[in-house]
């Protein structure tokens, strides 16, 4: 990110923090609903110093990583398989377009009925939401393969696996990485949502407990902590994208 954009981003955060500090102290906003920034930051320091926070963070990250891993495996495998065969693309197109828009939160009553307030409930929601991000990107990547390159591989009698590895995969890889970056964010959102709504142990559950007990500063502090985790996930996904695609022209232009 350019330094100018970074400076503007920091300025924006400081402006929001200053506004949140001033509004409750001037009586324009009820402090019971929006505490001053200084009080929220003090609560955030207490939350970060609590060992239980790190335990809950570990549970959230474990559920997120497990769901993301399953979604990546399913999305890549199904995307390469469906995208490689025209018949499969035509057969599954309507099914994909029907299922993809269904919000994962609409499945909450079903997963609670089957799994209760246990980690598998969150896993199902995360996998369902994140898999679509990967699958659709992989389908786009396979469709973007140069027909000339595919025909050349066929004329040289490359096997199906050899064609997939040497022709399809290099073209689809940027789309796979994009799918990973999108799925990583969606998986975290659904993991925290499942913890908050269903009661699966994790940071989302802690936010719900703090809110229901009237600990307003702690609630905001936990929300900020989750937001920081989201920022870290996005940064790590970007770093991974640059490393994996360091050979790609788009990344090389960005680096230059």
N, C-alpha and C positions, 0 to 999 in steps of 0.2 A: 504494500500500500504506500503511495507517495506520502512524503512527510507532511505536505500541506493538508491532505485529506485526514491524516492522523491528528494533526493539530486541531482541525475543525471538529473532529469527533470528540476529542478531549474537551474542547470548548463547549460543545453541546451537552456533554455529561455534566460539566460544572454548572452550566446554566440551569439544567433540570434540578440538580442538587440544591442550588441556591433558591430556586422557586419553591421547592418542597420545604426548605427550611423556613422560608418567610411566611408562606400561606397559613400554616397552623398558628404561628406566633402572633400574627396580626388578627386572628379570629375569623379570617375569610373562609377557613376550612376547619371543621371540628377535629381537634387533635386525636379524638377517640377513633376517628376513621383514617386519618392520615397524620401520623406523628412527624415531627421535624426530622430532617435528614440526620442531624447529629444524634438524635435518639435512636434512629434506625441503625446507624453505623455502630453505635455503642452496643446495641442488641446483636448486631452481626459479629462483633468481636467476641461477645459472650458465647454465641452459637459456635463459632470456629474453635473456641477454646474447650468446648464440650466434647469429650471422647465419644459420646453417643452419636453426635453428628457425623463423625467420620465412619462409624459403623453403618449408619443408615446410608451414607454416601456410597460406601462399598456395596451395599445391597442394590442400590439403584444402578450403579455402574455395571454390576454383574448381570442384572436383568437386561440392561441395555445392550451389553456386549453379546450376550447369548442370543437375544432376539435378532440383533443385527447380523450375527454370523449365520444364523439359519436363513434369514432373508436373503443375504448375499448368495448363499449356496443355491437356494431355490430359484432366485431371480436369474442368476447367470446360467444355470443349467437349463431351465425352462426356456429362457430367452434364446440361447444358442440352438436348442433343439427345435423350437417352434419356428424361429426365424430361418432355419436352414431348409425347411420343407414348405413349399407353397400350399400343399394340401392342409398341413397343420395350421398354417397362418389363416387360411380361409375358414377352417372349422372352428378355430378358437377365437376369431376376431370378435364376434358378437358376444361371446361369453366374457371376454376380457373387458369389453366396453360396458357391459352390464354390471360386472362386479366391482370394477375399479372405482367408480364414484361413490360406492357405499361407504359412509363414514365408519371408521373402526369403532367409534364410541357406540354406534348402534348395536354392536355385538356384545356390549357389556352385560345385558341381562342373560344372554345365552351362556357366556363364559362363566358368569357367577353361578348359574344353575348347574353347570357341569363341574367346575373346579372350585367354586367357593372363593373365599378371599385368600387365595394362595398364589405363589409366584407363577404357576402355569397359566393363570388367568391373564396376567400381564404379558406373558410370553406369547400367547395366542394373538393378542391385540397388536403387539409390536411387530410380530412376523407378518400378520395380515397387512398392516399399513405399510411397512417398509418394503415388502416384496414387490409391490406394484411399482415403487420408484425405480427399483433395479430392473425388473422385467421389461418395462416399457422402454427404458434407455437401451437395454441390450437389443431389443427388437429393432429400434432405430439404427443401432450400430450395425447389425447384420444386414439390414436393408441398404445401408450406405456402402457396402462392399462393391468395388468396381466390377461390373460384369465382365470386362475384358480380362481382369486378373483371375476371376473365377473360371472363365472359359479356358484361359491358358493352363490353369492347374488341371482342368478336366482333360485337355488335349495331351498333357504330359502324364495322364493317368495317375494323378495323385489320389491316394486313398481319401476316404471321407475324413478320417482323423487328421491326415496330413494337410488336407485343404483347410480344415478348420483351424489348425495351429498356425500355418504359414500364411494364409490369406485372410480368413475371417477374423481371427483373434486380434491381429495388429490393428485392423480397422475398428473393431468393436471396443477395444480397450479404453479409448478416451470416453466412450459412452458408459462403460462399466464403472470407471472412476467417478464420473458425474453422478451415476446412480448411487454409488457408495456415499458420496457427499450428501446427497439429498436424503438417502435412507438413514444416515447417521443422525441427522437432525430430527427426522420424523420419528425414529425409534426412541429417542430421548423424550420427545413430547408425549408419546403414547405410554412410555414406561412411567413417567411422572403422573400422567392422567389416571392410569390404572391404579397407582398407589393412592392417589387423592380420592378417587371416586369409589373404588372397590375396597380399599383398605389394605392392599398388599404392602408389606413392610418396606419402607424406604423414605426418601425425602418427601415425596408427595403425601404420604401418610402423616409425616411430621407437620407439614403445612396444614393439613386438615385438623389435626389435634390442636395446634396453636390457635387456629382461627376459631374453633369451637369453644376453646377455653378463654377466649377474650384477650389473649396475649398478642395485641396488635403489632407492637414493634418487632417481636420475634417472628410473626407471620411475614412481615415485609422483609425481614432479614433472611429468612429461609427462601423466599421468592428470589431475592437478589442472588443468593448462593446458587440456586438452580440456574438462574440466568448466566452466572459466571461459568458454571459447568457447560452450559450450551455454547458459550463463546469459545471455551477451550476445545470442545469437540469440533467446532467449525474450523478453528485454527489448525488443529491436528489433521483434519481431513484435507485442508488446503495444502499443508506441508506434504502429506502423503501423495496428493495429486501431482505436485511439482516433481517429487522424486520419481514416481512411477512413469510420468510422462515427460521426463526431462529431454527425451529425444523428439518430442512432438513440436511442430513449428510454432504453435500458439504459446507454449510454455517458453520456448527459446526466445520468441519475440518479447514476451513479458520480462524475462530475465535481462535482456539487452536494454 
